[in-house]
Amino acid sequence: MMKQEFTALIGVNLPDHDWDIVQTVYQFHPAISDTDGKRQIADLYLSFGMLPIIDMLERAQKIGLLKQKISVLEQEIEHHRNEITALSNF
C-alpha cells in the first residue's frame, strides 16, 4: 500500500516514522489479511491510533525477517538445483 492510499483512508498525513511502522505491520503481521488488509489497518488506526499498531510491530518485524531468510534459502536451493542440472547434462 502506498502512503497516499493510507492517508486517504484515514484522513491524516502520518509522519514518516509512523508510516514505516504502519507499512511493516500491514505487510507482515498475521492478523492483517491479504485481501482486506488496507481497510483493517485503517480501521485499527481510526479506532485506536498508533498504539496497537506499535504493539504489533515486533511480531511483524520477526515475520518479515523470517520471510527474508526463506527467500535467501530458496535462492540457494534454486542455485543448487541448477548445478545438479548442469552436472547431469553431458
N, C-alpha and C positions, 0 to 999 in steps of 0.2 A: 504494500500500500504506500502511496506517496503521501508526504506530509500534507500537501494541499487537500487530498481526499479526506484525511482525518480532520483537518481544520474545518472543512465544510460540514462534516458530520457533527462536530461538537460546537462550532461557532466561536472557537477561541484559538488564537495563534499561540502554540506552545513554544517555550524556549527550546533551543536545540538539545540541551541536556535531557529535558523531559521527553522530547520526541524520540531520542535514541533509546530510552527505556521503553517507551510505548512500542516502538518498532521491534525491539528484541522480544518482548513479551508476545506481541502479535505473531511474530514469525515462529516462535519455538515453544511457547507454553502449551502443554497438552489440553488445557481447559478451553483454549481458543480454537474454534472449529476452522477447518479448511474451507468450508463453504459459506459460513456466516460470520467469520472472524472480524470483519470490519465493523459490522453492527455490534457484535459482542463487546469489543474493546471500547468502542464509542459509548455504548450504554454503561459499561463499567465506569468509565471516566465521568460521564454525566451524572451518574448516581452517587459516586463516592470520591471522585477526584483522583489524584495520583497515588494515594496511599496504598490501595490494594494492588495497583499495578507495580509499584515499587516492591511490595512484598512478594510478587510473583517473579520478579527479575532473576533471583538466584537460580531457581529451578530452570527457567528459560535459558539462562546462560549455560548451565550444565548440559542441557539437551543440545543446544547449539554446538558446543564443543564436541560432544559425542558424535553428532552428525558429521562434523568436520573430520573427525578421526576415521569414521566409517568410510567417508569419501576417499580419503587418502589410502586406506586399506583396499578399497575396491579398485583404485587405480593400480596399486601394486599387483593385485590379483590379475587384472587385465594384462599388465605387462608380462607377468609370468606365463599366462596363457599364450600370449603372442610368441614368447620364447619357445614354448613347447611346440607350437605350430611350426615355427621356423625350423626347429630341430627335427621335426617329424617329416618335413618335406625334403625329399632328396631325389 
